[in-house]
Amino acid sequence: MAQKETNPHLKYVSLAVLTFQNALLIISMRYTRVVAGDLYFTTTAVVISESLKMVICLVIIFFQIRSFRQYYEHLYESLIVNWKDTLLMSVPAIVYMIQNNLQYVAVSHLEAAVFQVTYQFKILTTALFTVLMLNRKLVALQWASLVILFIGVALVQLQNVSATSTGAQEQNQFIGLLAVIVSCLSSGFAGVYFEKMLKGSSASVWLRNVQLGIFGSLTAIIGVCLKDGSNIYEKGFFFAYTPLVWAVVVQQATGGLIVAIVVRYADNILKGFATSLSIILSCVAAVFLFDYSITVNFSIGAALVIVAIYLYGRPSQQKPTLPLKLPSTEAKTQTSS
C-alpha cells in the first residue's frame, strides 16, 4: 500500500486514461464489427493482444534493467525459480476463461435485455470480494452508490439491446441466470485476486503482467481452438485483418496494461466506475459516428452513473477529518496520567 501513497497522482491519472482509452476501444471495436466486408475472428485478436501485452512488458523490464545478463537472471529467477509464484497468476487467467465461456452460455439461454441487466451484478460482486479478500471497509453511502451504479449501467446497457429474441434455440432461464451469477462471481474474484497479487508483493506491475500473459495467451489459444478452430484452419489466423483491426488489437493490449496500473494504484471498484463512465462516453460518441439515438433510459442511466461517482467519492473526502482529532485526545490522556 505504500506504493499507492507514494504515487497519489497515478491513481487519478490512470483512472482518467482508462476511461478515455476504454471509450475509444469500444468505439473502435464497434466500427470493425459493423463495417462492410469480412469479419475477423475475435478469438485471434485476444491471442495477439495478450501476446503483445506480454512483449511490451518484457521490453519495459529490459529498459529498467539495461543489462542482458541481469535481465535474463531476473526473468529466470522470477518466472522459473519462483515457479510457484508464477503459477499463482494462472488462477485469474483460468477464471477469466471460465467467465467468458459462461457468458456464451448465459446469452444462449436468456433474452439479451435480461443478460445485459443481470451481468451488471459484477459491480456488486467486485465490491463484495474487495471487502472479503482485501479486508477493506465500505461505508453505507459507498454501498448505496454501487447499487445506484448497478442500476445506471444496466439502464445504459439496455440502450444497446434490440427487442429480438436470442433465436430458435431452446432456452432454460434457470441455466442462464445461474451462468450469469457464476460469471459475475468469477469476474469479481479474478479482479480482486489480481489486485491482491499486485499489491501484496514487491513484484512490479510489468512482471505480473508477463506472468498473467503467459497463462492468458494459453487460455486464449484454447478459446481459439474451441470456438473458431475449423474456420481458422480454412481461412487463416489473420483472416480479414485490416490496419484498423490491428489498431484495435494494440488498444486492447495497452488497455490491459492500463487496467493493471489502475488496479495497482487505485482499486477494482474505482476501475468499475471508470469503465462505466467510458460506456457512457462511447455511447455519446456513437451518436455522431453511428447515427445512434439517445433514449430516456440512457439519459436516466447516465445521470445515475454520475450521481454514483459523486456519492462514492464523498466518504473519502470526509475520512481525513477523523484522525486529526485522535492525536490531541491521546495527548490529553497522556498528560493527565
N, C-alpha and C positions, 0 to 999 in steps of 0.2 A: 504494500500500500504506500510505502514511502515514495515509490516512483511516481505515484499519482499526485502526491503533494508537491514533488519537485517540479513537475511539469503541468501546472494547472491550466495553462493556456492551451495545451494539446487536447484537453478534454473538449473544449468548445470549438476549437478549430477543426478537429477530426469529426465532430458531430455535424458541423456545417458542411464540410466537404462531403461527408457520407450522404447527407440529404440531397445535395445537388447532383452528386455522381449517380445516386440511385435513380433519381428522377430522369436523368439523361439516359441511363441504361434502359429504363422501362420504355421510354420513347423510341430508342434505337431498336430494341428487340421487337417492339410492336411493328415498326416500319419494315423490318426484314421479314416479318411473317405475313404481312398484308400486301407487299409489293408484288406486282405481276411477275410470273416466272416460276421456276422450280424452287422448292423449299429445301433448305439444308437440313441435315439431321441434327437436332438439338443435343442428342446424347454425345455426338462427336465434339460439339462445341464445349461441352462440360469437360471432356477429357483434355482438350487442348488448353482450356483456361486453367485447369488445375495444374497441368504440367508447366504452363507459362508462369504461373504464380510461384511455383517451386523454384524455377530457374531464376526469376527476379530476386528471390530471397537469397539464393546461393551467391548471386553476383554481389548483392549488398553486403553479405557476410564477408566475402573476399575483400572488398574495398575497405571494410572496417579493420581487417587483419593486415592486409597488404604484404603477405608473405605466403608463397605457395606451400612451403613446408608447414608453417603454423596453421595454415588454412586446412591442409589435409589432416593434420593431427587433431585440430579442433573438431572437424566433422567426424573423424574416425572415433574419437573419444565420445562425442555427443550422440552419435547415431548407432555405432556398433558396440563399443564397450558398455555404454549405458543403454543397452538394448531394452531393458525393462521400462525405462523412462520413455523411449521411443514407442514402445508397444502401447503405452497408455494413450497415445494420441490416435490409436486405431479405434478407440471407443466412439468419439464423436463422428468419425468418418463412417463407421458401420451404422450408427444410429441414424445419421442423415440419409444413408441409402435406404434404410427401412422406412424412414419418414416419407421419402419421395415415392416409394412403391405403394405405401398406404394411401397417398393422395390419389393415385390412379384408381385404387380400389374404391375409395370414397366417391370420387367423381362418377364411377360406373354405377353406383347404387343410390346416388342422391341427385335431386334436381340441382342445377347449377347455383341457383339462388340460395338454397339451403346449405350447400357446401361452402360458398363464399362467406356466409354469415358465421356458421359454426367454426370454420377454420380460424377465425379471428380469436377464438378461445386461447390460441397460443400466447397472446399478450398476457393473459392471466396466469397461464402455466409457467411462463418465464419468471414472473414475479414470485410465484409460489416456490419454485426451485431456488431462486435467489435467496429467499428467506431461509429455506431448509438447508441448503448446501453451503451458503456463504455466511450464515448467521447474521444476515443484515436485517434491520428492522425498518418497517414501513409504517408510517402513521396513518390514521384513518383517512385523512384527506388524500394521501397518496393512493391508497386502495380505491377510494372513490374516483380519483382521476383516471385510474387504469380501467375501471368499469366504463367510464364515460368515453375513454379512448376506444375500448372494445366496440361500443355502440356506434361511435362516429366512423371508425374504419369500416365496420360492417355496412353502414348506410352508403358510404362512398363506394365500396366494392360492388354493391347492388347496381350501381350505375353501369358497370361493365358486363352485367349479366343479361342475356337475352331471355325471352319468355319461353323459349323452346325447351322441349324435354331432352334428356340425355340420350334418347334413342330407343330402339325397339328392344334392347337387351333387358332381360328380366331383372328387376331391381328388388333389393332387400334393404329396407331402410335401417333395420337394426344393424346389419353388417356395415352399412355406410356410416352410420353415426359412431359405431364402435371404432371403425378405421379412422375417422376424424379425431376422436378423443385420444386414441393411442398416438396418432400423428402429432397432435398438439403437445402431448406429454413428451414425446420424443424430441420435438423441436425445443421445448423449454429446457429439458435435461441436457441435451447436447450443447446448447448455447452456454448454459451456466457452467457445465463441466469444462468447456474450453476456457471460459473466463477464469475458473479456479486454477487451471493448469498454467495460464499466462501469469496470473498474479501470485501464485503460490510457490514460485521458484525463481532462480536467478537467470534462467534461460531467456534469451532475447525473443522478441516478437518474431523475428526473421527465422530463428532456429525452430520455433514452434510451428511456424507455417511450413517449413521444409518437412518436418515430421508429419504434419497433417496432410501435406501434399502427397507424400508417398502413398499413404493409405487412401486418400481421396482419389488419386489417379487410378489406383487398383479397383476401387469400388465403382468408379466411373466407367472403366473398361468392362466390368461385369455388366453394368447397365447397358452399354452399347451392344454387347453380345445377346443379352436377353430381349431387348426391345427392337433393335434395328439390325441385328446381325446379318440376316439374309439379304435385306435391301442394300446394306453397305457392301456386301460381297458382290452384289450385282452392279451397283452404280459407283462405288468407290467411297473412300473415307471422307474425301473433301468435296463430295458432290454438291454443286450449287453454291460453293463458297465464292463470295464477291468481296471487294475491298470493304464494303460496309459490314459484311458478316465478320470479317477479320477484326474490324474496329469494335464490334460488339464483344468478341472474344477477349480482346485486350481490356475492354471496360470491365468485363466480368472478373478477369484476373486481378486488375488493380482494385476493383471493388472489394474483393476478398481480403486484400491486404489492408484496405481502409477499415473494414469491419474489425479486423484483428486489432488495429491501433485503437479504435473506439472502445472495444471490449477491454483493452489493457488500461487505458487512461480514463474511461468513463465506466459504463457497465451495460449489460444486456437490456435492461429496462429502458435506459436512455436511447439505446440503439433502436429499440422498438418505436419510440416516439419519433426519432429521426426518419426511419423508413416509412412511418405512417404519414408524416408530413410530405415526404417525397412522392407518395402516391397521389396526394392532392395536387402537388406541383405538376406532376406528369399529366394528370387529367386536365388541368388548366391549359397546359401547353398543347394537349391534343385537340382542344377547341380550335386552335389556329392551324394545326398541322393536318388533322384527320377529319375535319368537319364534325367534331364531337359536340354534342349539346349537353348543357348543364341542366340537371333536373332538381326538383325540390329536395329529394333525398340526398343528393350530392351536397347541396348548399347547407342543409342541416348537419350532415355528417362532417363536413369541413369545419363548420363552426364549433362542433363538439370536440373535434381533434385539437383545435386551437385553445379552447377552454381547458381541455385536459392537460395540455402542455403547461399552461399558466398555473393551474392548480397544483400540479406535481412539483413545480419549482418553488412554490411558496413555503413549504416546511423547511427546505434547505436554507432559505433566506432568513428564517427565524431562529435556526439552531444556534448560531454563534452567540446569541444573547444569553443563552443558558449558562455556559461555562464561565462567563465573565463574572457572575455573582459568587461562584464557588470559592475562588481563592480568598476573597475578602471574608467570607463566613468562616473558612477554615482558619484564617489568620486570627480572627477574633477568639475562636475556641482555644487556640494555642496560647494566646496571651493571657486569657482568663485562667487557664490551668496553671 
